[in-house]
Amino acid sequence: MTSLTNSSILITGGTGSFGGMFAAMTLARFNPRRLVIYSRDEMKQWQMAQRYAGDDRVRFFIGDVRDRERLARALDGVDYVVHAAALKIVPTAEYNPFEYVKTNIVGAMNVIDTCIDKGVKRVVALSTDKASSPVNLYGATKLVSDKLFVSGNAYAGGHDTRFSVVRYGNVMGSRGSVIPYFLSLAGNGHLPITDPRMTRFMVTLEQGVELVWHAFDDAVGGEIYIRKAPSMKVTDIARAVAPAAELRVVGVRPGEKLHEQMIGPEDARHTFEYGDYYKIFPALHGWRGKMEVAGGRQVPEGFVYASDSNSAWMSVEALRAWIDANRAMLGKE
């Protein structure tokens, strides 16, 4: 593992669900010299600061990724960056596309430019299943963001900053995701189901953090990492949360997919399979022979990694056990 010990790390969008878990795990595992939480929500920063009162390793910066000057100030002396800031609610994006472009695309450009200018060593950007063959505005902005971070390695020129991406499906228990939403409605006696055919990948926050650590250690620059994860039908998620609840079909929301896809057929020729993850190498000409693929096996032509055709599935009982073990965390979301 690349030594994050005694390093300076900044996470954009650091007060979100992922940021909270990344901070806790990274502080415990690596003891960084400084961990900077960069976000625009002062109340969430204040609440998070209470948990780290007296820990002078943790710093807080109010700022927006849209503001390049503020980013430049925050990135002084930073070695590693996790870019987790994004607008991400699918229906909201359909009605507010300009705002999503400003944060998810222009914000990504600002992070790339400023990290190069400030001599940051490594940058890992968080992506989403919705960036693979996007059908909604949010997914389209995240696809552009992914492309920007991949090409950022060439854009950096003679600078040493290197960029990579990690892509997740549904992160279990994250703010705004289906499990805490169902839990908030469990006492009503019924739960809304968009479509009984709908499936989702099931990735834990801890697994998400570990994949970012791996990307910091493994990436040469330009790779997209996808964690292997089991799938579940949304009806089974509902049964795990509230077994006796009536399931009421309410219809698919604007821009929503029935199934999550993290690797599309167009990416198959650049995708290699490893033990518990896939890696998409850049589609740019000439990467073969320049990037390390040892230990990986190229996936078949036309390969698709989607939640409905997945070979691994989580049971209702397994999810119920996970919910019982994480109720304290879920109650905070």
KOLMI-296474 format. One line per 5 residues: their letters; for each residue x, y, z of N, C-alpha, C. Coordinates in steps of 0.1 Angstrom, whole numbers, plus 5000, padded with zeros to 4 digits. Example, Ala and Ser with C-alpha at 12.3 -4.5 7.8 and 13.67 -1.06 7.14 Angstrom:
<vovexs>
AS	5132 4943 5078 5123 4955 5078 5132 4967 5078 | 5128 4978 5071 5137 4989 5071 5129 5000 5079 .
</vovexs>
This chain:
<vovexs>
MTSLT	5008 4988 5000 5000 5000 5000 5009 5012 5000 | 5006 5022 4991 5012 5035 4991 5011 5041 5005 | 5021 5045 5011 5020 5050 5025 5013 5063 5026 | 5001 5063 5031 4994 5075 5035 4998 5080 5048 | 5006 5072 5055 5010 5076 5069 5018 5089 5068 .
NSSIL	5015 5098 5077 5022 5111 5078 5021 5120 5065 | 5010 5116 5057 5008 5124 5045 4997 5134 5048 | 4994 5143 5038 4983 5153 5039 4973 5149 5028 | 4961 5146 5033 4950 5141 5024 4938 5151 5024 | 4932 5154 5013 4920 5162 5012 4909 5154 5005 .
ITGGT	4897 5155 5011 4886 5149 5004 4875 5159 5002 | 4872 5161 4989 4861 5170 4985 4848 5163 4988 | 4838 5171 4992 4825 5165 4996 4827 5156 5009 | 4836 5160 5017 4840 5152 5028 4831 5150 5039 | 4819 5157 5040 4809 5155 5050 4798 5146 5046 .
GSFGG	4799 5140 5034 4789 5130 5030 4792 5116 5036 | 4783 5107 5033 4784 5093 5039 4798 5087 5036 | 4803 5088 5024 4816 5082 5021 4827 5090 5028 | 4826 5103 5028 4836 5111 5035 4838 5108 5049 | 4826 5106 5056 4827 5102 5070 4833 5089 5073 .
MFAAM	4830 5079 5064 4837 5066 5066 4851 5066 5062 | 4854 5073 5051 4868 5074 5047 4877 5081 5058 | 4872 5092 5064 4879 5098 5074 4882 5089 5086 | 4872 5082 5091 4873 5073 5102 4883 5062 5100 | 4882 5056 5088 4890 5044 5085 4905 5048 5082 .
TLARF	4906 5060 5075 4920 5064 5071 4927 5069 5083 | 4921 5076 5092 4927 5081 5104 4932 5069 5113 | 4924 5059 5114 4927 5047 5122 4938 5039 5116 | 4938 5037 5102 4947 5028 5095 4961 5035 5092 | 4961 5047 5089 4973 5053 5083 4979 5065 5092 .
NPRRL	4971 5070 5101 4976 5081 5109 4982 5092 5100 | 4974 5098 5091 4979 5109 5083 4983 5121 5091 | 4992 5129 5086 4996 5141 5093 4984 5151 5093 | 4977 5151 5082 4966 5161 5081 4955 5155 5072 | 4942 5156 5076 4931 5151 5068 4922 5163 5067 .
VIYSR	4920 5168 5055 4912 5180 5052 4899 5177 5047 | 4888 5181 5054 4874 5179 5049 4870 5192 5042 | 4868 5191 5029 4865 5202 5020 4850 5201 5016 | 4841 5209 5020 4827 5209 5016 4821 5222 5018 | 4809 5224 5013 4802 5237 5014 4791 5238 5024 .
DEMKQ	4789 5227 5032 4778 5227 5042 4784 5229 5056 | 4782 5242 5061 4788 5245 5074 4782 5237 5085 | 4769 5233 5085 4763 5226 5095 4768 5212 5096 | 4770 5205 5084 4775 5192 5084 4790 5192 5089 | 4797 5202 5085 4811 5203 5090 4811 5205 5105 .
WQMAQ	4803 5213 5111 4802 5215 5125 4799 5202 5132 | 4789 5195 5127 4785 5182 5133 4797 5172 5133 | 4804 5172 5121 4815 5162 5120 4827 5167 5129 | 4829 5180 5131 4839 5185 5139 4838 5180 5154 | 4825 5179 5158 4823 5174 5172 4828 5160 5174 .
RYAGD	4828 5152 5164 4833 5138 5165 4848 5138 5166 | 4855 5148 5161 4869 5149 5161 4875 5160 5169 | 4867 5164 5179 4872 5175 5188 4885 5171 5195 | 4895 5179 5194 4908 5176 5200 4917 5168 5191 | 4913 5164 5180 4922 5157 5170 4927 5167 5160 .
DRVRF	4939 5172 5162 4944 5182 5154 4948 5178 5140 | 4947 5164 5137 4950 5160 5124 4938 5164 5114 | 4926 5165 5119 4915 5168 5111 4912 5183 5109 | 4912 5188 5097 4909 5202 5094 4897 5203 5086 | 4891 5215 5086 4878 5217 5079 4879 5230 5071 .
FIGDV	4876 5229 5058 4876 5240 5049 4862 5241 5043 | 4856 5253 5045 4843 5256 5038 4847 5260 5024 | 4841 5253 5014 4845 5257 5000 4837 5248 4990 | 4836 5253 4978 4829 5246 4967 4838 5242 4956 | 4837 5231 4950 4846 5227 4939 4844 5236 4927 .
RDRER	4833 5244 4927 4831 5254 4916 4840 5265 4918 | 4846 5267 4930 4854 5279 4933 4869 5275 4932 | 4875 5278 4921 4889 5273 4918 4899 5280 4928 | 4897 5293 4931 4906 5300 4940 4906 5294 4954 | 4894 5290 4959 4893 5284 4972 4899 5270 4972 .
LARAL	4897 5263 4961 4904 5250 4960 4919 5251 4961 | 4924 5261 4954 4939 5264 4954 4944 5266 4968 | 4937 5274 4976 4941 5276 4990 4940 5264 4998 | 4930 5256 4996 4928 5244 5004 4938 5233 5001 | 4943 5233 4988 4952 5222 4984 4967 5225 4986 .
DGVDY	4970 5236 4993 4984 5239 4996 4990 5228 5005 | 5000 5221 5000 5007 5211 5008 5000 5198 5008 | 4990 5196 5000 4983 5183 5000 4989 5173 4991 | 4990 5160 4996 4997 5149 4988 4987 5141 4980 | 4975 5138 4987 4965 5129 4981 4951 5136 4981 .
VVHAA	4943 5134 4971 4930 5139 4970 4920 5128 4967 | 4909 5128 4974 4897 5120 4970 4887 5130 4966 | 4882 5128 4954 4872 5138 4949 4858 5131 4950 | 4851 5134 4961 4838 5128 4963 4826 5138 4962 | 4829 5151 4960 4819 5161 4958 4811 5159 4945 .
ALKIV	4798 5159 4947 4789 5158 4935 4775 5161 4938 | 4767 5166 4929 4753 5166 4930 4748 5153 4923 | 4739 5145 4930 4737 5131 4925 4723 5126 4925 | 4713 5134 4929 4699 5129 4929 4694 5129 4915 | 4690 5118 4910 4687 5116 4896 4675 5125 4891 .
PTAEY	4664 5125 4898 4653 5133 4893 4656 5148 4894 | 4663 5152 4905 4667 5166 4906 4675 5171 4895 | 4684 5162 4890 4693 5166 4879 4685 5169 4866 | 4674 5161 4864 4666 5163 4852 4660 5177 4852 | 4657 5183 4864 4651 5196 4864 4661 5208 4866 .
NPFEY	4673 5204 4870 4683 5214 4873 4696 5211 4866 | 4696 5209 4853 4708 5204 4846 4720 5213 4847 | 4717 5227 4846 4729 5236 4846 4737 5235 4859 | 4730 5233 4870 4736 5232 4883 4745 5219 4884 | 4740 5208 4878 4748 5196 4878 4760 5197 4869 .
VKTNI	4759 5204 4858 4770 5206 4850 4781 5214 4857 | 4777 5225 4864 4786 5233 4872 4794 5225 4882 | 4787 5217 4890 4794 5210 4900 4801 5197 4895 | 4794 5189 4887 4800 5176 4884 4810 5177 4872 | 4809 5186 4864 4818 5188 4852 4828 5199 4855 .
VGAMN	4823 5211 4856 4832 5223 4859 4840 5220 4872 | 4833 5215 4882 4840 5212 4895 4851 5202 4893 | 4849 5192 4884 4859 5182 4881 4871 5189 4874 | 4868 5198 4865 4879 5205 4858 4887 5213 4868 | 4880 5220 4877 4887 5228 4887 4896 5219 4896 .
VIDTC	4892 5207 4900 4900 5198 4908 4912 5194 4901 | 4910 5190 4888 4922 5185 4880 4932 5196 4878 | 4928 5208 4874 4937 5219 4872 4944 5223 4885 | 4937 5224 4896 4943 5228 4908 4953 5218 4914 | 4949 5205 4913 4958 5195 4918 4971 5195 4910 .
IDKGV	4970 5197 4897 4983 5197 4889 4991 5210 4893 | 4984 5221 4894 4992 5233 4898 4998 5232 4912 | 4992 5225 4921 4997 5224 4935 5006 5212 4937 | 5008 5204 4927 5017 5193 4928 5012 5181 4937 | 4999 5179 4937 4993 5168 4944 4998 5155 4937 .
KRVVA	5001 5145 4945 5007 5132 4940 4997 5124 4933 | 4986 5121 4939 4976 5111 4934 4962 5117 4937 | 4953 5115 4927 4939 5119 4929 4930 5107 4925 | 4921 5104 4933 4911 5093 4930 4897 5100 4930 | 4890 5099 4919 4877 5105 4918 4866 5094 4919 .
LSTDK	4855 5096 4927 4845 5087 4928 4835 5088 4916 | 4831 5077 4911 4821 5076 4900 4809 5068 4904 | 4801 5065 4895 4788 5058 4897 4784 5049 4886 | 4776 5039 4889 4772 5030 4878 4764 5038 4867 | 4758 5049 4871 4750 5057 4861 4759 5064 4850 .
ASSPV	4772 5063 4852 4782 5069 4842 4784 5059 4831 | 4780 5046 4833 4781 5036 4823 4769 5035 4814 | 4770 5038 4801 4759 5039 4792 4748 5048 4798 | 4750 5061 4801 4741 5069 4808 4728 5071 4801 | 4717 5072 4809 4704 5075 4803 4698 5087 4810 .
NLYGA	4705 5093 4819 4700 5105 4826 4711 5115 4827 | 4707 5127 4831 4716 5139 4831 4727 5137 4841 | 4723 5132 4853 4734 5129 4863 4744 5120 4858 | 4740 5108 4852 4749 5099 4847 4758 5105 4836 | 4752 5113 4827 4760 5120 4817 4770 5129 4822 .
TKLVS	4767 5136 4833 4777 5145 4839 4789 5137 4845 | 4785 5126 4851 4796 5117 4857 4804 5110 4847 | 4798 5107 4835 4806 5101 4825 4816 5111 4820 | 4812 5124 4818 4821 5134 4814 4832 5136 4825 | 4828 5136 4837 4838 5137 4848 4848 5126 4847 .
DKLFV	4844 5113 4845 4853 5102 4844 4863 5104 4833 | 4858 5109 4821 4866 5111 4810 4877 5122 4813 | 4872 5132 4820 4882 5143 4824 4893 5138 4832 | 4890 5129 4842 4900 5124 4851 4909 5114 4844 | 4904 5106 4835 4912 5097 4828 4922 5105 4819 .
SGNAY	4917 5115 4812 4925 5123 4803 4934 5132 4810 | 4931 5135 4823 4939 5144 4831 4954 5140 4832 | 4956 5127 4830 4970 5122 4831 4978 5127 4819 | 4972 5128 4807 4979 5133 4796 4979 5149 4797 | 4968 5154 4802 4967 5169 4803 4978 5174 4813 .
AGGHD	4982 5166 4823 4992 5170 4833 5006 5173 4827 | 5008 5168 4815 5021 5170 4808 5032 5165 4816 | 5042 5173 4819 5054 5169 4826 5052 5169 4841 | 5040 5172 4846 5038 5172 4860 5036 5158 4865 | 5038 5155 4878 5038 5141 4883 5024 5137 4888 .
TRFSV	5014 5146 4888 5001 5143 4894 4994 5132 4885 | 4989 5122 4892 4982 5111 4885 4968 5109 4890 | 4959 5106 4880 4945 5106 4883 4939 5092 4880 | 4930 5087 4888 4923 5075 4885 4909 5076 4891 | 4900 5066 4888 4886 5067 4891 4882 5054 4898 .
VRYGN	4873 5054 4908 4866 5042 4913 4851 5044 4910 | 4845 5033 4906 4831 5033 4903 4823 5023 4911 | 4812 5028 4917 4804 5020 4926 4789 5019 4921 | 4782 5009 4925 4768 5009 4923 4761 5014 4936 | 4750 5008 4940 4743 5013 4952 4752 5010 4964 .
VMGSR	4755 5021 4972 4763 5020 4984 4754 5018 4996 | 4754 5007 5003 4745 5004 5013 4746 5014 5025 | 4734 5020 5028 4734 5029 5039 4738 5043 5036 | 4743 5046 5024 4747 5060 5021 4735 5069 5021 | 4738 5082 5023 4727 5092 5024 4719 5092 5011 .
GSVIP	4706 5091 5012 4697 5092 5001 4695 5079 4994 | 4702 5068 4998 4700 5055 4992 4688 5048 4997 | 4685 5036 4991 4672 5029 4993 4671 5024 5007 | 4681 5019 5013 4679 5012 5027 4675 5022 5037 | 4682 5034 5039 4677 5043 5049 4664 5049 5045 .
YFLSL	4661 5050 5033 4648 5055 5028 4637 5045 5032 | 4639 5033 5030 4629 5023 5034 4627 5022 5049 | 4639 5023 5056 4638 5023 5071 4630 5035 5076 | 4631 5046 5070 4623 5058 5074 4608 5056 5072 | 4604 5047 5063 4590 5045 5060 4585 5032 5066 .
AGNGH	4594 5024 5073 4590 5010 5077 4578 5010 5086 | 4576 5020 5094 4564 5021 5103 4551 5024 5097 | 4551 5027 5084 4538 5030 5077 4530 5018 5073 | 4536 5007 5073 4529 4995 5069 4529 4992 5054 | 4535 5001 5046 4537 4999 5032 4550 5006 5027 .
LPITD	4556 5001 5016 4568 5007 5011 4565 5009 4996 | 4570 5020 4990 4569 5023 4976 4580 5016 4968 | 4576 5008 4958 4585 5001 4949 4583 5007 4935 | 4594 5012 4929 4593 5018 4916 4589 5008 4905 | 4596 4996 4906 4593 4985 4896 4597 4972 4902 .
PRMTR	4589 4962 4903 4593 4949 4910 4604 4942 4903 | 4608 4946 4890 4619 4939 4883 4632 4946 4887 | 4632 4957 4893 4644 4965 4895 4654 4958 4904 | 4667 4959 4900 4678 4953 4908 4689 4964 4911 | 4697 4961 4921 4707 4970 4925 4720 4962 4930 .
FMVTL	4732 4968 4928 4744 4962 4934 4744 4966 4949 | 4751 4958 4957 4751 4961 4971 4766 4962 4976 | 4771 4974 4977 4784 4977 4981 4784 4984 4995 | 4793 4980 5004 4793 4987 5017 4803 4999 5016 | 4801 5008 5025 4809 5020 5026 4824 5016 5028 .
EQGVE	4826 5006 5037 4839 5001 5040 4846 4996 5027 | 4839 4988 5019 4844 4983 5007 4848 4994 4997 | 4840 5005 4997 4843 5017 4989 4856 5023 4993 | 4858 5025 5006 4870 5031 5011 4882 5022 5007 | 4881 5009 5009 4892 5000 5006 4896 5001 4991 .
LVWHA	4886 5003 4983 4889 5004 4968 4897 5017 4965 | 4893 5027 4972 4901 5040 4970 4915 5038 4975 | 4917 5032 4986 4931 5029 4991 4938 5021 4980 | 4932 5011 4975 4938 5002 4965 4942 5011 4952 | 4933 5019 4948 4936 5028 4936 4948 5037 4939 .
FDDAV	4949 5043 4951 4961 5051 4954 4973 5042 4953 | 4973 5030 4956 4985 5021 4956 4988 5016 4942 | 4977 5012 4935 4979 5004 4923 4980 5013 4910 | 4973 5024 4910 4971 5031 4897 4983 5037 4891 | 4985 5035 4878 4996 5042 4871 4990 5056 4866 .
GGEIY	4977 5056 4863 4971 5068 4859 4961 5065 4848 | 4948 5068 4850 4938 5067 4839 4929 5054 4841 | 4932 5046 4851 4924 5034 4853 4910 5037 4860 | 4900 5029 4856 4887 5030 4864 4886 5016 4871 | 4884 5017 4884 4883 5005 4892 4868 5003 4896 .
IRKAP	4864 4990 4894 4850 4986 4897 4850 4975 4907 | 4845 4977 4919 4844 4966 4929 4833 4956 4925 | 4837 4943 4926 4827 4933 4924 4817 4933 4936 | 4805 4931 4934 4795 4932 4945 4783 4923 4941 | 4776 4918 4951 4764 4910 4949 4752 4919 4945 .
SMKVT	4742 4914 4939 4730 4921 4935 4718 4917 4944 | 4708 4926 4944 4695 4923 4950 4684 4929 4942 | 4672 4922 4943 4660 4928 4937 4655 4939 4948 | 4650 4950 4943 4645 4960 4952 4634 4955 4961 | 4626 4945 4956 4616 4939 4964 4622 4931 4976 .
DIARA	4633 4925 4973 4640 4917 4984 4646 4927 4994 | 4651 4938 4990 4656 4949 4999 4644 4953 5008 | 4633 4955 5002 4621 4959 5010 4617 4949 5020 | 4618 4936 5016 4614 4925 5026 4624 4924 5037 | 4637 4927 5034 4647 4927 5045 4645 4938 5055 .
VAPAA	4640 4949 5050 4638 4961 5059 4625 4959 5067 | 4614 4955 5060 4601 4954 5067 4593 4942 5061 | 4595 4931 5066 4590 4918 5061 4575 4919 5059 | 4567 4925 5068 4553 4925 5067 4547 4937 5059 | 4555 4946 5054 4550 4957 5047 4544 4954 5034 .
ELRVV	4533 4961 5030 4528 4960 5017 4536 4967 5007 | 4539 4961 4996 4547 4967 4985 4538 4974 4975 | 4539 4987 4973 4531 4994 4964 4539 4999 4952 | 4536 4995 4940 4543 4999 4928 4539 5014 4925 | 4549 5023 4924 4547 5037 4922 4552 5042 4908 .
GVRPG	4560 5033 4901 4565 5037 4888 4580 5042 4889 | 4587 5041 4878 4601 5045 4878 4602 5060 4877 | 4611 5066 4885 4613 5080 4885 4620 5085 4872 | 4618 5098 4869 4624 5103 4857 4640 5101 4857 | 4644 5095 4846 4659 5093 4844 4664 5080 4851 .
EKLHE	4656 5072 4858 4660 5061 4865 4661 5048 4857 | 4672 5040 4859 4673 5027 4852 4667 5016 4860 | 4662 5006 4853 4658 4994 4860 4669 4986 4867 | 4680 4986 4860 4692 4978 4865 4704 4987 4865 | 4713 4985 4875 4726 4992 4875 4736 4985 4866 .
QMIGP	4744 4993 4859 4754 4988 4850 4767 4995 4853 | 4778 4988 4856 4791 4994 4859 4801 4992 4848 | 4799 4983 4839 4808 4981 4828 4799 4978 4816 | 4800 4986 4805 4792 4983 4793 4800 4976 4782 | 4793 4971 4772 4800 4963 4762 4811 4970 4755 .
EDARH	4810 4984 4754 4820 4992 4747 4833 4992 4755 | 4832 4990 4768 4844 4990 4776 4851 4976 4777 | 4845 4966 4772 4850 4952 4774 4864 4950 4769 | 4867 4956 4757 4880 4954 4751 4891 4960 4759 | 4888 4969 4769 4898 4976 4777 4897 4971 4792 .
TFEYG	4889 4961 4795 4886 4957 4808 4893 4944 4812 | 4899 4944 4824 4905 4932 4829 4899 4929 4843 | 4898 4916 4845 4893 4911 4857 4904 4906 4867 | 4902 4911 4880 4912 4907 4890 4904 4900 4901 | 4910 4897 4913 4903 4889 4923 4889 4894 4927 .
DYYKI	4889 4906 4932 4876 4911 4937 4872 4925 4930 | 4878 4927 4919 4875 4940 4912 4878 4938 4897 | 4872 4948 4889 4876 4949 4875 4883 4962 4873 | 4891 4963 4863 4899 4975 4860 4897 4978 4845 | 4891 4990 4842 4890 4995 4828 4902 5004 4825 .
FPALH	4910 5000 4816 4922 5008 4812 4918 5018 4802 | 4925 5029 4800 4921 5040 4791 4919 5035 4777 | 4909 5040 4770 4907 5037 4756 4916 5045 4747 | 4925 5053 4753 4934 5061 4744 4944 5052 4737 | 4947 5056 4726 4957 5048 4717 4970 5046 4724 .
GWRGK	4975 5034 4725 4989 5031 4729 4991 5028 4743 | 4980 5026 4751 4983 5023 4765 4989 5009 4767 | 4985 5000 4759 4991 4986 4760 5006 4986 4760 | 5012 4979 4769 5026 4978 4770 5032 4989 4779 | 5024 4999 4782 5028 5010 4791 5022 5009 4805 .
MEVAG	5012 5001 4806 5005 5000 4819 5005 4986 4824 | 5006 4984 4837 5007 4970 4843 4994 4963 4843 | 4993 4951 4836 4981 4943 4836 4983 4930 4843 | 4995 4928 4849 4999 4915 4854 4988 4910 4865 | 4985 4898 4864 4975 4893 4873 4960 4894 4869 .
GRQVP	4958 4901 4858 4945 4904 4853 4942 4895 4841 | 4929 4892 4839 4924 4885 4827 4914 4893 4820 | 4917 4895 4807 4908 4903 4799 4894 4897 4798 | 4884 4905 4800 4870 4899 4799 4866 4896 4785 | 4856 4888 4783 4852 4884 4769 4846 4896 4761 .
EGFVY	4847 4895 4748 4841 4906 4740 4826 4907 4743 | 4821 4919 4744 4807 4922 4747 4804 4920 4761 | 4813 4918 4770 4811 4917 4784 4803 4929 4790 | 4793 4926 4799 4786 4936 4806 4785 4932 4820 | 4788 4942 4829 4787 4939 4843 4775 4947 4848 .
ASDSN	4763 4941 4850 4751 4947 4854 4744 4939 4865 | 4736 4946 4872 4730 4940 4884 4720 4929 4882 | 4714 4930 4870 4704 4919 4867 4710 4906 4862 | 4722 4907 4856 4729 4895 4850 4740 4891 4859 | 4742 4896 4871 4753 4893 4880 4752 4879 4884 .
SAWMS	4764 4873 4886 4765 4859 4891 4764 4858 4906 | 4765 4869 4913 4765 4869 4928 4753 4877 4933 | 4745 4871 4943 4733 4877 4948 4733 4876 4963 | 4729 4887 4969 4727 4888 4984 4714 4883 4988 | 4713 4875 4998 4700 4870 5003 4693 4880 5012 .
VEALR	4680 4879 5014 4673 4887 5023 4678 4886 5037 | 4681 4874 5041 4687 4871 5055 4700 4878 5057 | 4709 4878 5047 4722 4885 5048 4720 4900 5049 | 4711 4906 5041 4709 4920 5042 4703 4924 5056 | 4693 4915 5061 4687 4918 5074 4698 4918 5085 .
AWIDA	4707 4908 5084 4718 4908 5094 4727 4920 5093 | 4729 4925 5081 4738 4937 5079 4731 4949 5085 | 4718 4950 5083 4710 4961 5088 4710 4961 5103 | 4708 4949 5109 4708 4948 5124 4722 4952 5130 | 4732 4949 5123 4746 4952 5127 4750 4967 5125 .
NRAML	4742 4974 5117 4746 4988 5114 4735 4998 5117 | 4726 4994 5126 4715 5003 5129 4719 5017 5134 | 4730 5016 5142 4735 5029 5148 4739 5038 5137 | 4747 5033 5127 4751 5041 5116 4739 5046 5107 | 4730 5037 5104 4718 5040 5096 4710 5050 5102 .
GKE	4709 5050 5116 4701 5060 5123 4706 5074 5122 | 4718 5076 5118 4724 5089 5116 4722 5095 5102 | 4718 5086 5093 4717 5091 5079 4704 5098 5077 .
</vovexs>
